[in-house]
Amino acid sequence: MLCDSTSLKKIVDLGQTPLANKLVKDKISNSDLYPLELFVCQKCGHIQLGIVLDTNYVFSDYPYRSNAGTTSMNRLNTLALDLFERFNTESTRQNFKIFEIGSNDGTLLNSFKKLGCTVLGIDPAIEAAKEAQSQDIETINSFFSNETLISNPEVLNNWNLIIINNVLAHTNSVQEILAVITKLMTNETVLVIEFSYLVDVFEKNLFDTIYHEHISYFYINPLKRILNKLGLKIFDIERFDAHGGSARVFIAKNDNVLKIASIVSKTCAYENELNLTSINSWIVFSKRLNSLNLKIDNVLRSLRKNNEKIVGYGVPAKFSTMFYGLGLNHEFFDYFVDDNPNKVGKLVPGLNEEIRPVALLLDTRPKFIFIFCWNYAVDVENFIRRECDFVQSLIIPLPKFEILQINDSQ
């Protein structure tokens, strides 16, 4: 993925799972399972999946939307403002230009547009691109590649910012894509790459961020090496809580005069201490996973023994790995709901059970909610407290397993 080596060593095996985001209505096509294994490259230290599925099949009807929750929308609005204030200099004040790769429904670009910026996005998901276009966000419906530059000359612009949020992990052509991006960068361009950070995955046991759509699992050291080979440098790093733990790296060309923040060398040193390329490190990770498995199984089994209703809230990409990686029994759950209308009516991955609307909670009045979309637990909790006074407890599996009491009077 980051180099040409084929010397890979398996470090994590999560069994077989269905595609996390391939939601269908046809029960016949809902049962395909694929091995979910992580390998480390013995040459460059990059961590990646053992098998790569056809990206056209995986992403053409991608159901994820950037505006799916208040937390996500607020984060993207704040990000746009922060980047605008940090990098919009006096010389670009009247014409600050942003290009986003994997722009989804255009939520982030829309925030920039409201600030008076010139924006352009590219995304392969047909419906997501249409939603962006309907908001007057210019969006190319395509994968990003060298051919994109030939067929879409509007991409060849003097961009001030090029942004890739949680997208680079989805491709098995990381080195090639970064090489194409360098063609779009001037000495003043800042490239911003955001990803679920492997250190957080490792330390917090965020195993459910591992799924087939995420081909690569990034940390700074291997990424820094490949960027340097392409004439690029990381000059700053930010860590934040999205998806349980993410990193945002700021990149420029080597001849761009930017001071490199001390966090870059400190982060690389800490990663070396963790020894993320060692099998022994990941054996510890697997042991923590087994411990979580036992806790969740015991709680759900006990509730079911007492004939309690349990509803699974949210069918995000994380669902497949959480459900199958822990070997959860579908009979633990009465049904599954999601507040994304693009998912309602389709089938839970690998199960012949329909994803139901959240409004069904009001009719069935369950006491217990298991939050599969735990990274939006605050949004879910606020909704439950506001609309569902019959709910007794929320079961939150990660980043720390907890049972949150909502109503003690039941």
C-alpha positions in Angstrom: 0.0 0.0 0.0 2.8 2.4 0.9 5.6 0.6 -0.7 6.1 -2.2 -3.2 7.0 -4.9 -0.7 5.0 -8.1 -0.5 6.6 -9.1 2.8 3.5 -9.1 5.1 2.9 -10.6 8.5 -0.5 -11.2 10.0 -1.1 -9.4 13.4 -4.9 -9.5 13.9 -7.6 -11.9 12.8 -11.2 -10.8 13.3 -12.8 -13.8 11.5 -15.2 -13.3 8.7 -17.6 -10.4 8.4 -19.9 -8.9 5.7 -19.2 -5.6 4.0 -19.8 -2.9 6.5 -21.5 -0.4 4.2 -23.0 -2.6 1.6 -26.6 -2.3 2.7 -29.1 -4.2 0.5 -32.8 -5.1 0.4 -32.3 -8.5 -1.2 -31.9 -11.3 1.4 -30.2 -13.5 -1.1 -27.3 -11.1 -1.5 -26.9 -10.3 2.1 -24.9 -13.2 3.4 -21.4 -12.9 1.8 -18.6 -12.9 4.4 -15.0 -12.0 3.8 -11.8 -12.6 6.0 -11.0 -9.6 8.1 -7.3 -9.7 8.9 -4.6 -7.1 9.5 -1.1 -7.4 8.2 2.1 -5.4 8.9 4.5 -4.7 6.1 8.0 -5.9 7.1 9.7 -3.3 5.0 7.9 0.0 5.8 5.8 -0.8 8.9 2.5 0.1 7.3 -0.6 -1.8 8.5 -3.2 -2.9 6.1 -5.9 -5.6 5.3 -4.9 -8.9 3.9 -7.5 -8.8 1.1 -8.7 -5.9 -1.0 -12.2 -6.0 -2.4 -13.3 -4.2 -5.6 -13.6 -0.5 -4.7 -16.2 0.2 -7.4 -18.5 -2.4 -5.8 -17.8 -1.2 -2.3 -18.2 2.6 -2.8 -20.6 3.2 -5.7 -23.7 3.4 -3.3 -21.8 4.3 -0.1 -24.5 5.2 2.5 -22.4 7.3 4.9 -23.3 11.0 5.0 -21.2 13.8 6.6 -24.3 15.5 7.9 -25.7 12.4 9.6 -25.3 13.7 13.1 -25.1 17.0 15.0 -21.6 16.0 16.4 -20.3 15.4 12.9 -21.7 18.6 11.4 -20.5 20.8 14.3 -17.0 19.3 14.0 -16.8 20.0 10.3 -18.1 23.5 10.7 -15.5 24.2 13.3 -12.8 22.6 11.1 -13.6 24.8 8.2 -13.5 27.9 10.3 -10.2 26.9 12.0 -8.5 26.1 8.7 -9.8 29.3 7.1 -8.5 31.4 9.9 -5.1 29.6 10.1 -4.2 29.5 6.4 -6.1 32.3 4.7 -3.3 34.9 4.4 -3.5 38.5 3.3 -2.6 37.5 -0.3 -5.4 34.9 -0.5 -8.0 36.9 1.4 -10.3 37.5 -1.6 -9.8 34.1 -3.3 -9.2 31.2 -0.9 -9.6 27.9 -2.8 -10.3 24.5 -1.3 -10.3 21.1 -3.1 -11.7 18.2 -1.1 -11.1 14.6 -2.2 -13.9 12.3 -0.9 -16.2 15.3 -0.3 -19.3 13.1 0.3 -22.4 15.2 0.6 -20.5 18.5 0.6 -21.0 19.4 4.2 -17.4 20.6 4.8 -17.2 22.4 1.5 -20.5 24.1 2.2 -19.0 25.5 5.4 -16.1 26.9 3.4 -18.4 28.3 0.8 -20.3 30.2 3.5 -17.0 31.8 4.4 -16.7 33.1 0.8 -14.2 30.4 -0.5 -14.0 28.8 -3.9 -14.7 25.1 -3.5 -14.5 21.9 -5.5 -15.2 18.3 -4.4 -14.8 14.9 -5.9 -16.5 11.7 -4.7 -17.3 8.3 -6.3 -20.6 7.8 -4.4 -23.4 8.7 -6.8 -26.1 9.7 -4.4 -23.7 11.6 -2.1 -22.3 13.6 -5.0 -25.9 14.4 -6.2 -26.8 15.7 -2.7 -23.7 18.0 -2.8 -24.6 19.2 -6.2 -28.2 19.9 -5.1 -26.6 22.3 -2.6 -24.7 24.1 -5.3 -21.4 22.5 -4.2 -19.5 21.8 -7.4 -18.7 18.1 -7.2 -17.1 15.6 -9.6 -18.6 12.2 -9.4 -15.5 10.0 -9.8 -12.6 8.4 -8.1 -9.6 10.6 -7.8 -6.7 9.5 -10.1 -4.3 10.8 -12.7 -7.1 10.4 -15.2 -9.2 12.8 -13.2 -6.7 15.6 -14.0 -7.0 14.9 -17.8 -10.8 14.7 -17.9 -11.5 17.4 -15.4 -9.2 20.4 -16.1 -11.0 22.4 -13.3 -9.0 20.3 -10.8 -5.8 21.9 -12.1 -6.0 25.0 -10.0 -3.7 26.8 -7.5 -5.4 25.3 -4.4 -4.7 26.9 -1.0 -6.0 23.8 0.8 -6.4 20.2 -0.4 -8.3 18.1 2.1 -8.7 14.4 2.5 -10.9 13.5 5.5 -11.2 9.8 6.4 -10.7 8.8 2.7 -7.1 7.7 2.2 -7.7 4.6 4.3 -10.2 3.5 1.6 -7.8 3.0 -1.2 -5.0 0.4 -2.0 -3.3 3.1 -4.1 -2.1 5.4 -1.4 1.3 6.1 -2.9 -0.2 6.7 -6.4 -2.9 9.1 -5.0 -0.3 11.1 -3.0 1.9 11.4 -6.1 -1.1 12.8 -8.1 -1.9 15.3 -5.3 1.7 16.6 -5.5 0.9 17.8 -9.1 -1.9 20.0 -7.7 0.3 21.5 -4.9 2.2 24.8 -5.2 4.7 25.9 -2.6 1.9 27.6 -0.8 -0.6 24.7 -0.8 -1.3 22.9 2.5 -2.5 19.3 2.3 -4.6 18.2 5.2 -5.1 14.5 5.8 -7.4 13.1 8.5 -7.7 9.5 9.5 -8.6 7.2 12.3 -5.3 7.0 14.2 -3.8 3.5 14.7 -2.4 4.5 18.1 -5.9 5.1 19.3 -7.1 1.9 17.7 -4.4 0.0 19.5 -4.5 1.7 22.9 -8.3 2.0 23.2 -9.1 -1.4 21.6 -11.1 0.3 18.8 -11.3 -2.9 16.9 -14.6 -2.0 15.2 -12.9 0.7 13.1 -11.3 -2.2 11.3 -13.5 -3.3 8.3 -13.2 -4.0 4.6 -13.8 -0.5 3.4 -10.7 0.6 5.5 -7.8 -0.9 3.7 -5.1 1.0 5.4 -4.5 1.8 9.1 -2.3 4.9 9.4 0.2 6.1 11.9 2.8 8.8 11.4 6.1 7.0 10.9 5.3 5.0 7.7 3.3 7.9 6.3 6.1 10.4 7.0 8.6 8.2 5.1 6.5 8.0 1.9 5.6 11.7 2.0 9.3 12.5 2.2 10.0 10.4 -0.9 7.4 12.5 -2.7 9.0 15.8 -1.7 6.4 16.5 1.0 6.8 17.0 4.7 4.5 16.9 7.7 4.8 20.1 9.6 2.1 19.7 12.2 -0.2 17.1 13.8 -3.5 17.4 15.7 -5.2 14.6 17.6 -8.9 14.7 18.3 -11.7 12.5 19.5 -13.7 11.7 16.3 -14.3 8.0 15.7 -12.8 7.3 19.1 -9.4 8.8 18.2 -8.2 10.5 15.0 -5.2 12.4 13.7 -5.0 15.3 11.3 -1.7 15.9 9.6 -0.6 19.1 7.9 1.6 18.7 4.9 3.5 21.0 2.5 6.2 20.8 -0.1 9.8 20.6 1.2 10.7 24.0 -0.2 7.7 25.7 1.5 9.1 27.7 4.5 7.0 26.3 7.4 8.3 25.6 10.9 7.9 22.0 11.8 6.1 21.7 15.2 7.7 19.6 17.9 4.7 17.3 18.1 5.9 15.6 14.9 9.1 14.2 16.3 7.4 13.5 19.7 4.6 11.5 18.0 7.1 9.5 16.0 9.1 8.7 19.1 6.0 7.6 21.0 4.9 5.3 18.1 8.3 3.6 18.2 7.9 3.0 21.9 4.6 1.2 21.3 6.3 -1.1 18.8 3.3 -1.3 16.5 5.0 -3.7 14.1 5.4 -6.4 16.7 3.1 -9.4 16.9 3.4 -9.4 20.7 1.9 -5.9 20.9 -1.1 -7.1 19.0 -1.5 -10.2 21.1 -2.1 -7.8 24.0 -4.7 -6.0 21.8 -6.5 -9.3 21.1 -6.6 -10.2 24.8 -8.3 -6.9 25.6 -10.8 -7.7 22.8 -11.6 -11.1 24.4 -12.1 -9.4 27.8 -14.6 -7.0 26.2 -16.4 -9.8 24.5 -17.0 -11.6 27.8 -18.3 -8.4 29.5 -20.8 -7.6 26.7 -22.0 -11.2 26.3 -22.6 -11.6 30.0 -24.6 -8.3 30.2 -26.8 -9.1 27.1 -27.3 -12.7 28.1 -28.4 -11.7 31.6 -30.9 -9.1 30.3 -32.4 -11.6 27.9 -32.7 -14.1 30.7 -34.9 -11.6 32.4 -37.0 -11.1 29.2 -35.8 -7.5 28.7 -36.2 -5.8 25.4 -32.8 -4.7 23.8 -32.6 -2.6 20.7 -29.5 -2.0 18.7 -29.1 1.7 17.9 -27.2 2.6 14.7 -26.0 0.4 11.9 -22.7 2.3 11.0 -19.7 0.8 9.3 -18.5 -0.2 12.8 -21.5 -2.4 13.2 -20.2 -5.4 11.2 -16.9 -5.7 13.0 -18.6 -5.1 16.4 -21.3 -7.7 15.8 -19.2 -10.4 14.1 -15.9 -9.7 15.7 -17.5 -10.2 19.1 -19.7 -13.1 17.9 -22.8 -11.4 19.2 -26.0 -13.4 18.9 -28.7 -11.6 16.9 -31.3 -13.1 19.2 -30.0 -10.7 21.9 -31.7 -7.9 20.0 -35.4 -7.3 19.3 -34.6 -5.1 16.3 -32.1 -2.5 15.0 -32.7 1.2 14.2 -30.9 3.9 12.4 -31.7 7.6 12.0 -30.1 7.7 8.5 -33.1 7.5 6.0 -30.7 6.0 3.4 -30.3 3.0 5.6 -33.9 2.5 6.8 -35.6 -0.4 5.0 -32.4 -2.1 4.0 -31.0 -5.1 5.7 -28.6 -5.3 8.6 -25.2 -6.5 7.2 -25.2 -10.3 7.1 -28.6 -10.6 8.8 -32.1 -11.0 7.2 -33.4 -8.2 9.5 -34.6 -4.9 8.3 -33.1 -1.7 9.6 -36.0 0.1 11.3 -36.7 3.9 11.8 -35.9 5.3 15.2 -39.5 6.3 15.7 -40.3 2.6 16.3 -38.8 3.0 19.8 -41.8 5.1 20.8 -44.2 2.2 19.9 -42.2 -0.6 21.5 -40.8 1.2 24.5 -37.6 -0.8 25.1 -35.8 -0.4 28.4 -32.3 -1.1 27.0 -30.5 0.4 24.1 -27.2 -1.0 22.8 -25.4 1.9 20.9 -23.4 0.4 18.0 -22.7 4.0 16.8 -20.9 4.7 20.1 -18.9 7.6 18.6 -22.2 9.4 18.4 -23.3 8.3 21.9 -23.7 11.9 23.1 -26.2 12.6 20.3 -28.0 9.4 21.0 -28.1 10.1 24.7 -29.5 13.5 24.2 -32.3 12.2 21.9 -33.2 9.4 24.3 -33.4 11.8 27.3 -35.5 14.1 25.3 -37.9 11.7 23.6 -37.7 8.3 25.3 -38.4 8.5 29.0 -39.1 4.8 29.0 -35.5 3.8 28.4 -33.7 2.7 31.5 -30.1 2.2 30.3 -27.8 2.8 27.4 -25.1 0.1 26.8 -22.0 1.8 25.3 -19.4 -0.7 24.2 -16.4 1.6 23.4 -14.1 3.3 23.9 -14.8 2.2 27.5 -17.5 -0.3 28.2 -20.2 1.3 30.3 -23.9 1.0 31.1 -25.3 4.5 31.4 -28.4 4.8 33.6 -31.1 7.1 32.0 -34.1 6.4 34.2 -33.8 4.8 37.6 -37.5 4.7 38.3 -38.3 1.8 36.0 
